[in-house]
Amino acid sequence: MSEGIRRRQFIGFVVAAPVLVTAAALDAPAPAAAAADITDIVDLNDLMTVAALPTSGLISVEVTPDGTVSFALPRAEVGQGITTSTAMLIAEELSVPLERVRVTLADARPELLFNQLTGGSNTTIATYTPIRVAAAIARTRLLQAAAVSFGTAVADLTLRAGVITDRSGRHVDIGALAVAAASARTTQMAVELTARESFTVIGKPHNRVDARDAVTGRKRFAMDLDVPDAKPTMVCRPPTINGKVGSVANLAEVQAMPGVTHVVVIGTGVAVRAQTFGQCIDAVRALRVTWRPGTAEGKSDQTIRQELALAELPIGLRPPTPVVDARFTFHFRNNSALEPNCAIADVRAGRAEIWSALKAPIVAKQAIAAKLGLPAGAVTVHVTEGGGSFGRKLFFDAALEAAEVSQKIGRPVKLMWHRADDSRQGRVHPMATSRVRAAYLGNTVLTYDQRHTSVATDLSHGLGEIITAFAARLPVGDIGFSETFFQLSQTMSYDFGVTSRLLNETDKGFNTGSMRNVYSPDVTCARELVVDQLAARMGRDPYQFRRAFLRDDRSRAVLDRVATAGGWGRSLPAGVAQGIAFHAEYKAVSAVLVELDCRPATVNRPVRDGVAGPRVTRAVVAVDVGLAVNPRGLEAQMMGCVMDGIALALTSSLHLRDGYFLEASWDNYFYTRQWNTPPDLQVIVMPSTSDQPGGAGELGVAASMAAVACAYGRATGTMPTTFPINHGTLSFTPKPTVPPIPPSPTDGLA
């Protein structure tokens, strides 16, 4: 907001176009005052928001003659509901019904620079004001055009439900004014945004705009698109992580199999194109490939644990006061989304066209162009809706593979990974350890130090374009990028005296990625377990201890809310206990209370091909995200966060052995299942405490994981130090790595 402009008044543009097109022009916000923690001054989300501001004027709202309002969102919809919240922002400022707003996903636009990256819970924060400003300018232009048409003053007009009416009752739909309100040249104008107390859409619960299409099968994902001659394609992958093709003994034989059109060696394996995916699976299984070693050859959980111990940064001399000293281990976890990794590519002489669900489409476009030897302008990347992500679709592995295959065979391809590919060769959350030391005396915590050591997290997507992506790959740039990410995404919410947190990463031989909440679940889980230990040492109640040490009233309010709603301290049977935890990030705060049943009858209940273990029977979540644009969408996000947290604490991990992961699909990768889902789940959205939204997409994961871990410690009397808690029990017979995928089912009912 420029100097001299009132608090709710902003500058934007009417863009030269045949119909009404408007955009925002914003300045960077002033830096915050000095505070107790670096994230109180600037956090990762602030960095992403400021980086996006310079190109906000390139994102426009368009009013069309049929009365609909169109907006191409430069972010990826992967199930988190941002197309709904975006439509709500436009509907609010333009006074149109939600169903008349059409939000699509923008193709890769390199001119947007840092403004087309979906991550860090940043979408709503970064786009909240620019979208509203563009919509408000459209509203003003429409009213001005109606005033000219009616021969009356703008002040005598009202705009409701997409219809402008004057005092005499004359009315006109906004679609009829779309051309009249347009401008022959781009002009600047100021507008005032709707006051919060006048909101009729923002802050009100709304169902998702795509809900009906999603549940009826009409929603279209990449594999649903009908690109001419794009035939099913799959890849025969190595038995160990990132192995390479040495030779193929029966290429011609597989090429002659029914339905197979092409077989070709690519950088990640041997690609097969056929008439159906079933024929692709048969061909992949028939290939006889000699493989060269991969990047994790011979490694196992134990060897990685040793690597992490050697890489741990010093925590300093033990102080003379009493301390809580603990080390935690977090095993590899899968980042397999509901939708398998997939992409369509059509590469012809001098051009390429790609379709995929991409959260960093600009760097994908630039990397694909470099791979194909084409100028970036010759590559078109269409962003499709995705069926899940939370970090997975920041990477464009499938799109890059599809482009390579299409170029080599000269035909379009519809490439899809098998579930086993995602588990064994896909992106994983890195194995990590966290060493924590907290010194205390009496009722005071004097120091808190945490050293987090992790297998390297691949952040080579950078901030969404090629320069920062390249910098993140440099030998020094990668740890600098990771450390910056780490420091700006972690908040110390407790008044624990002198605190320090440091990250060190090692071993780049794994395909890792920014799984939902990145470092926070592990870091917060370790911290909250130590908080429970501190409370026990001081003879204090875990809830009251947290309340006493939290640094602000807002944080105490969410903690109080879950404690009250969850009946903290109520009588429970032996072996059943409550856990409570707190987490803050990106201008938002959360608290979670769970009840965990660790009684033998529950832990040992029979589950086919699985580990039952403890069960969360109740979960209560309280969140304050500042301004909640869509409280119903926020509730859904928190439900998903709880399921993630339960999985990370109890069951969800990959077992590394001899350079490969034993898990090969969801039948043996134990994300939260029905037997561990709490039958009693309550999400409390606190009253809005700000005029601005905070981050929400990842907010509830860390506190949920930590609350389950704390409940386990209280139920069993032993603080857990290895996660997930059930990792030590291998409940399934591993599938073979050669062939790399199981056969197609012959009976869908079996």
N, C-alpha and C positions, 0 to 999 in steps of 0.2 A: 504494500500500500504506500503510495507516494506521499511525501511530506506535503501538508496543506490539504490533503483529501480527508474527509471525515471518516470516522471509524468504520462505517459500513459502506463507504463509497469507494469504488474501484474504477480503474481505467481499462478499457478494452477496445476492440476494433470491430467495425462492420467491414467485412471482407468483400472485395470486388467479386461479384458472382451473379449469375442470372436469377437466382433465388436468394432468399435471405440466409446469409452465412455470417456467423459472429464468432469472435475469439477473445481471449483474455490477454492482458499485459500486466504482469506482476513484478514487484520488486522483492528482493530477498528480505526476510524478516530480520529484525534487529537481534543480535546475540543476547542470550540470557545473562543475568548477573552471575557473579561467582557463587559456587555452591559447594556442598560437601562431597559430591561425587562428580566425576567428569561427565557422566550421562545426564546430570542435572543441567549442565551447560550446553552440551551438544551430544547427541547420540547418533547411531547409524542412520536412523530414520530421518533425523534433521539433515544429515549429509545428503541423503538421497533426494529429499524434498527440495533442498536448495539447488542441487545439480539439475533438477527437472525444470526449475522456474524459467530459465532463459528461453526455452522453446515452448512454453505454455501457449504462446500466441499462435502456434502452428496447429493447435488442436481446436477444431471448430464444431459448432452446433449448427445444423441446417434445418430450416423449416421448408417443407415441400408443399406443392400445390394440393396434394390430397389431404393435407391437414396433419400429417404425421411429422414428428420431429426426429431427425436422424443424427446419430453420433457414432463415430468410429472410435472406439475406446483403444488407446495404445497400451493395453495391458492384456494379459491372458486370463480368460475365464476357465478355471479348471475345477469348478464345483464349489468355489468359495462364495459365490453369489454377488460378485462385483457388478455384473450387468444389471442386477436388480437395484443395488444401491446407487449406481450411476443414473439409472432411469429415474429414481426417486429425486435426485438432486435437480435434474432437468425439469421434472414435473412440478417441483416446488416453485422454482423461479419463473417458469413459463406459464404456470397455472393451466396445465393441460392434464387430462387423465393419464394415469400411468400406462394404460394399454395403448396410448397413441405415441409413446416414445419407443423408437427402434434403436437399440444399442447393438452394434456389430463390433467385430474385432478388427483393428486396423492391420493392414499388411505391414511388413517391415519397412520402416521409414528412417533411413540413416540420418536425415536432417534433424530428427528429434534427439540425437545424441544420447543423453542419459535418461531420456523421458519415455523409454519404452522397455523398462525392466520391471518385471513383476516379482517382488520379493520383499523380505523384511517388513511384512505387514504395512507396506507403504502406500498401496493403491489409493485408499480412501483419503489418507492424510494429504498426499501430494496432489490429488485431483479435486479435492473438495471445493476449494475456492475457484480455481480456473474454470471448472465446468459451470459452476453457479454464475460466475461473471458473464461467461459467454451466453448462457440462457437468459440472464437478466437484460443483456443488451438486445437480444432477439425480442424480448417482451417489449422493451421500450420502442424499438423500431416498428413493431407491429401496431402498437398504440398510436404512434405518430402517423403511420400510413392510414389507419382507420380514422383518425381525426381529420386528415385531408379529405378522405372519401366522404365523411359525413358532414364536413364543413363545421366542425365543432372543436372545442378545446380538449386536449388530452385529459385534463382534470375531470372532464365530464364523462369519461369512459371507464368501464370496468372490464377486466378480462378474467373469466372464470370458465373452467372446463373446456378451454380451447375456443371460446366464443367471446367476441368483444361486443359490448352492448352500451348504447348511450342512454341518456336520461329519458328519452322519449320511447325507448323500447326497441329502436332499430338495432339490428345485430348482424354480425358477419363472422364467419369462421376464419381462423387464422390462415387456413390454407388458401383462401381467396385473396389474401394479402401478401402471400409469400413473394410474389414477383414485385409488387408495388413497394414492399419494404426493403427490397434489395438495393445495392449500391453499385454504381458504375465504377467507382474507385474505392480503395481502402481508406476509411476514415476513422479517426479516433474519437471516442466518446466516453463519458463518465456515467456510471450507474450506481445505484444504491441497492444493496442486497436486502432480501427480506429479513426482518428482525426475527430472532429466535422465538420470541413470544407469539409471533404470527404464523409459525410453521403449521401447515396442515398435512404435510407428507413426511418431511424429515422428522425422525424421532418416533414415528408411528409404526407399529408392526405391520409388515407386508409379506405376503407369500411371494416366493420367487417367481419372476416373470417367465421362467422357463420350466417351472415345475410340471405342468401338464405334459409338455413335450418329453420331459425326462422320464416320467413314469409310464407314458404310452408308447415309448420307443420312437417318437418322431424326431427327437433331438439328433442332430447329425454331427458325428465326430469324423476324424480323418478317414477311418476305414469305411465310413458310410458314403463318402463322396464318389461320384461316378465320373472319373476322369477317363476319357476314351483310351482304350487299350492298356490301361494300367492294371497289370495282372499281379496276382499274389506272389510275394517273394519272401523267402526266409533265408537265414544264414546258418550254416553248420559251423559251430563255434568250438574253440579248443577245450580240452579237458582241464586245463589250469588257467588261472587268471591271466589274460592278455597273451596267451601263447600265439605263435604265428604258424602259418602254413609252411610245411617243408615241401611236401609233394602230395599229389592226389593219384591214387593207383587206378581208379576206375571212372575217370571223368566222362569218357565216351559212353560207358555203360549206363551211367546215371542220366546222361543227356537223352538217352533213348527210352527212358521210362515213360509210362503213360502220362500224358498231360504236360510233361516238362518241356519248356521252350528254350531255356538257357541255363547253363551252369558256368560260373565264372569265379575265379579267385580274386578276393578283395583284401584290403589291409587287415580286416578283422576275422576272416575265415573264408568259407566257400559259399557263395550266394546261389540260390536256386530260384528260378522263376517258372511258374507253372499255371495251369488253368484254375486250380483250386488250392487252398491252403492245406487241405488234406494230402494232395499230391506233393506239395512242398515238403510236408513232414516226412512222407515216405522216402522222398529223394534225399533229404538231409540225413536220415537214418541209414540210408544205403551207402553213403559216401565212405570211402576208406582213405583217410587222411593221415599222413605222417606229420606230427606237430613238433615245432621247435619250442624250447622252454619259454615260460611266461615270466612276468615280472615279480611273481610271489612264489616262485618255485621252491618247494620244500618247506614253506612256512606254515605255522600252526598257531593256535591261540597262545600256546606256551612261549613260542619264540617271539611273538609280537609283544607279549607281556615283558619279556626280558629287554627288548628294544626300547620300550617305553620307560622302563626303570633306568636305563643308561642315559636316556635323553632328558630325564626330569631335571628341571632347574633347581638350584639350591634354595632352601627355604630359610636358611639362617640358623644361628645358634639357638639352642633351646633356652628360653628365658628362665630366670630363677623362680618365677611364680608358677602356680599350677597351670597345666595346659590340657586341652583336649587335642589329641594328635591322631589323625586317621588317614588312611589311604583307601580309595575306592577304585574299582575296575568296572568299566562299561564295555561290553563286547560289541563286535560288529552287529549292525542292524540293517535290515533291508529297506530300500526306498522304492519298493515296487508299488506303483499306483494301481488303482482299479483297472484303468485302461492300459493295456500293454504298450510298451514303447513302439511307436509306429510313425510312418511318414509315407507320403506319395511324392515321387519325383518324375519329372519329364524333362530330360536333358537332350537337347538337339544341337546341331551345329550353331555355335555362337550364342546360345541362350539356355536358360534353365528355369524351371518353375517348380516350386516346392510347396507342399501342403503339410502342415504339422502343428500340433499344439506346442507352442514355444513361448517361454517366459523371457527369453533374451533374443528376440528375432533379428535384431540388428547385427549382433555379433555372429549369429548363425548365418545370415546372408553373406557377411563379409568372409567368414571362414569357408563357406561352401564355394564362393567365387574363387578364393585362392586355391582350394583343392582342385577345382575344375579347370583352372587356368583361364578364367573369364573375368572381364571387368565387373565390378559389383553392380553396375547399372544393368547388366545383362541377366542378372539373377533376380527373379521375383519370388518372394517368400510370403505365402498366405498363412496367417495365424488362424488355426481352427480351434474350436472349443475342445477342452480336454477333460477326460474322465479321471480326475485326481492328479496330484503332483506333489505339493509341499516340498519343493526343491528339485524333484526329479526332472522337471521340464525346463529348468534353467540350462540344462544340457541338451544338445541336439545330435546325440549319437546316431539315432535312427535316420534323421534327415541327411546327415553326412554320408551314411552308408547308402541310403537310397539314391542319392545323387551320384555316388561313385558307381553303383551298379548300373544305373540308367545310362551314364556316359559310356561305360564299357560295352554295353550290349546295344545301345542305340534305340532303346524302347522305354516307354514309361513303366514304372514299377510301383506296386502297392506293398511296401515292405512292413512286416510286422515281426516283432520279437516274440519268441515263445516265452511262457511263464518261467521256464527253467533258465532261459537266457537272462531274464531280469534278475533272478536270484543269484546266479553264479557269475555273470559277467557284467551285470548292471551296476548302477550307482548304489553305494552303501554308506551308511553313517559310520564314520571311522571308530575303531576301537580306541579307547582312551583310559587314562587314569587321572585321578584328582587327589592331590595331597593337601590336607587342610590342617592348620595348626591355629588354635585359638587360645590365647593366654588370658587368664582371669584372676581376679583377687576380690574376695568378698562377693558383693553383688555387682561388680563392674567387669565388663569385658575390656581388656586393655589393648589387645591386638588381634587381628584376624588376617591370616595369610593363606593364600590358595595358589597352588602350582598345578596347572592343568596341562597334561601331556597327551598328545593325540597323534595317531596316524594322520598324515597330512590331509586336510580338507581341501579338495579341489575347488578353488574359487576363480578358475580361469575364465569364467563368464564376465569377470570384472564388474563394472557398473553398467554393462549392457552394450558396450561397443568395443571396437578392436584395440584401441590404445590402452585402456585400463585392463582389458583382457590379456594383452601381451605383457604388460607390466606385472600382472599377477603370476605369470609363468616364469619370470626371471629368477635366477638362483637366490638373489637377495630380495627381490620384489615380492616373492610369494609369502615368505614369512612376515615381511613388513605389512603386506595386505592382510594376512590372517590375523596378525597381532592387532592391527587397527580395527578390523572387524570385531575381534574378541573384546577389546577394551570398550568400544562404542556400543556394544550390545549387552553388556553386563552391568547391572546396577547393584550397588551395596545399599540395601534399604534399611539396615540396622545401624544403630549408633554403637559401633564396636571399636571405638578408639582408632588407633592407627591401622589401616587396612592396606593390603596389597594383593593384586591378582596378576598372574603372568601366565602366558601360554607358550608352550614350545611344541613344535610338530616334527615328526620324523617319518621316514619311509613313504616314498611317493609311488610305490609299486601297486597301489590299489586304486580301483575306480570309485572314488568317493564323491560326495556331494553334500549340498546344504539341505539335509533332511529337516523337516519342520522344527523350527526353533533353534537349529544349528547347535551352538555350544550350550545353550541355556539349560536344557533338561538335566544334563550331567552335572554341570556346575551348580545349579540350584539344588538338585537332589543331595549332593555332597554337603552343601552348606546347611540345608535344613536338617539333615541328620545330625550334624555337629551342633546345631542350635538345640535340638532335643537333648543331646548329651550335656551341653552347658546348663540347660534348665535342670536336668537331673542332678548334676554336681552341686548346684546352688540350692537344691531342694525346692524348686519352683515348678508350678504347673506349666506345661509347654505352651499353652495358649496365652496365659498371663505373662509369661516370659517374653514371648514375641511382642505382645502388646506394649510392654514396657520399653522395649528397645527399638520399635519401629520409629522412623524419624518424622512422620507427619500424620495429621488427623485423617487424611484421605485413606492412607494405608490401614490405619487402625479401624476405620469404618468398615472396610470389606472384611477384615479379620473378625470384627465383632459380629458382622452379619452372618457369616457362616457358622460361627460358634453358637449363636442364638438359634438359627434355623436348624442346625444339625444336632442341637441338644448336647453340646460338648460336656463331657463328664458324666453322662448318664450311665446307669448301671448296665453292664453287658456281661454275658457268660464268660467264664475262663476260656482263653484262647481266641476271644474276639476283642478287638481293640479299635479305638479311633486314632486317626492321624490327622494332623492339621499342618498346612504349609502356606507360605506366602511367596509371591513372585511379582516383580514389577519390570516393565519394559515399555519403551516407545510411548511415553506419556499415558500409560495405562497401568492399572494395578489389579491383582487378582488374589483370591484366597480360596483354598479347597479344603474341605473336611471329608474324610472317608471313614467308613467302618469296614474292617477286614476280618473275615472269618478264617482263622488258621487252625481250627479244630481238626483232629485226625480224620474224622468222618468226611470233612469237606476236602481236605488236602489230598486224601487218598481215594476219592471217589473215582470209579473207572470211567475213563474217556477213551474211546477207540482211537488208536494211533496218536495219542496226545498226552500231555501232562496236565492234570487238573490243577493241583496246587491250591494256594489260598484263593478266596473269592471276595471281591469287593461287593458288599451287599447294599451299600448306600454311599452316595456321593452328593455333596452340596457344593456348588461353585458360586462365588460372588465376584462380579467384575465391575470395575469402573473404568470405562474407556473414554471419559470426557463426554463428548456428544456421541451417542449411539445413533447412527443414521437409520439403521433398520434393526430394532431390537430383536425381531424374530430371527433374522439372519445371524445375529450375534449369539443367540441361544443355540442355534444349530452348530455354529463354530465351536462353542464351548463343549457341547456334547461330543463332538469329534475329538476335541483336545483331551477330554477325560478318557476316551477309548485309547488314544495314543499313550497317555500317561500310564494307564493300567498295563498296556502291552510292554512298554519300556521297563516298567518296574518288575513285572512278573514273568513274562513268557516270550517276548519278542527278541530273538537274536539269531545270528548266523554262526555256525561252527566251522572254523577254518582248520583244514587238515591237508597236509601235503600240497599246498598251493592252490586249493580250491575250497569252496564252501559246500558243505554237505547238503544243505537245503536246496530243493529244486522246484518248488512251487508253493502255493498256499496250503497244500495238504500237509506239508511238514514245516512250514514257516508260521509260527503261532502268534499272529496278531490277535488282539482281543477277540475271543469267540463268545458265543452265547453263554457258555458255562462260566465266564468270568465277567459278564456284563452286569452292572448293578441293577437290580429290579427297581430300586428307588433312586432316581436321579433328579436333582433340582438345580436349575440355573437361575440365579438372581442377578438381574441387570440393575445396578444401582442408579439412582436418579442422576441425570447429567450434571456434571460439575464444571463444565467448560463449554464455551461456544465453538470449540474445535474438536474434531474426533481424534482419538488416539489409536494406536495399533491394536488389532484384535485377532488377526488370523492365526497367530501362534501363541497368544497370551496364556491360555490355560494349560498347555502341555507340561511345562516345568513344575508348576505347583501341584498338578495332578500326580505326576510321577513321584514327587517328593512326599506328598501326603500318604500315598500307598506305602512307600518305603518306611516312613515314620510309624505308620500303623503296624507294619510287620515287626518292627523293632519292639514296640510296646506289647504286641500280642505274644511274641515268642521270648521276650527278655533278652534278645541278642540283636545288636545293630547290624543290619545287612551291609556288606561291603562289596559284593559282586552282583552285577546286574546284567540281564534280568535274573531274578532270584532262582528261577528254574533252569538256568543255563547248564548247570552240571548234569542234568538228566537228559540223555538222548533217547527219545521215545519212539524213534522210527528207524527203519532200515534205509540207509541212504540209497538213492537211485544211482545207477551207473553214470559215468561221465562220457562213455563211448558206447553207443551213440549218445550225443549230448542232450537229446530230448526223448521223452517217452513216446510210444506209438499213439496214433490217433485212436480215439475210442471207437469201437465197432458197434456199440450199443449205448446210445445216449442215456438210457435208463439204468445202466449197470453201475 
